[in-house]
């Protein structure tokens, strides 16, 4: 029996310390390769550390809530002679079998057959040969017979039964009308016109595993969500809509005053890093800020068309996507804003790692989309959605927040018109997208209702002069006013 000492690894670029948040094992527990040992909080994210050893937990050397330096021994593991004992940093966990997919398919009446994977020795991901890694089980999905139950509803109700409600038109679509599931019938409702409606089948809610996880994370009961999917299934938009409505009702409730007169919160973890970063940015880089009002009507129309496009099916599309693409285009025309200032030189970066400021329950983080300049509109939309969901889950890694070159902060989601954004440390530009709402706007000498937004931006005045900042912001505004310019 040998004793392996597991040290706190550097899970990010240049990590020096981390806080032990929660131990997932206890002394005496038997553990296997890749089993999660502990959850730690790094600069701005939660990270689960898996075990590179097989054995029994010996001693836990650091208590939860303690901040320790990288390289500190935090746990010992008793293992058989010959087991790895180099204390190497673990890699990412291997992906487990997705049993939720099986459950979801069975909900829809599908039959899934599974073939056992070939036996292979257990190895820590990233430490063994690729050929020895366990593979995921193949699944053969048989077209579900449940689709037969999702047939058009009869045009007239059975004798003595309630009348079925007619289909409802999706007002958000600019294409052909789509039908939504029927609403609760009323005895006084007259029989509808002879037009088929898709009825939601009885039984479990039909939706995809990622949508189930999203609903769970947002605290949404799927049984209360009105489905709008083609086959009566709950879509991502349905869940987000229900979550938004629920949050509105929660927010109008005013809590009682706490019994304690004061609350003392230790400055550590995310809040400590935010404070240090903001002070460094505000008192190191001289900020210059500009603002411009923009007619975003064509952007809203463009977003609406993308939402009903088959190419963007299943992908979240919002005005933020157009803003991101506009910034990438404007950076190419004004590369100085995509730079960093040092005492010796100005480094202009001819690539865009686009940062997206995200407000999470743990604080503000700024993950970035690597090599965004090479992405198509669809790829950028998928990357934005993945970034947002990962941040919301608190699973953003330090590597995903490192290396940003320019940042967007979308304060419009909070109903704010504009603001003065503070630069993300190490960057020379940041753009704030305000809320988009209808306002009176002069068009060809006439006052008309238009969707209007205010774009604010801040720059490092050591690098970016006023004329460059103005041209950059004008380029961004021109795309918001006419997204068709992106197609040139």
Beta strands, then each sheet from edge to edge (+ up, - down):
strand 1: 2-7
strand 2: 17-23
strand 3: 30-31
strand 4: 36-41
strand 5: 46-50
strand 6: 55-60
strand 7: 67-69
strand 8: 73-79
strand 9: 111-114
strand 10: 139-142
strand 11: 287-295
strand 12: 339-341
strand 13: 346-348
strand 14: 354-360
strand 15: 363-369
strand 16: 406-409
strand 17: 429-433
strand 18: 437-443
strand 19: 446-460
sheet 1: 1+ 8- 6+ 3-
sheet 2: 5+ 4- 2+ 7-
sheet 3: 9+ 10-
sheet 4: 11+ 19- 17+ 16+ 14+ 15-
sheet 5: 11+ 19- 18+
sheet 6: 12+ 13-
end
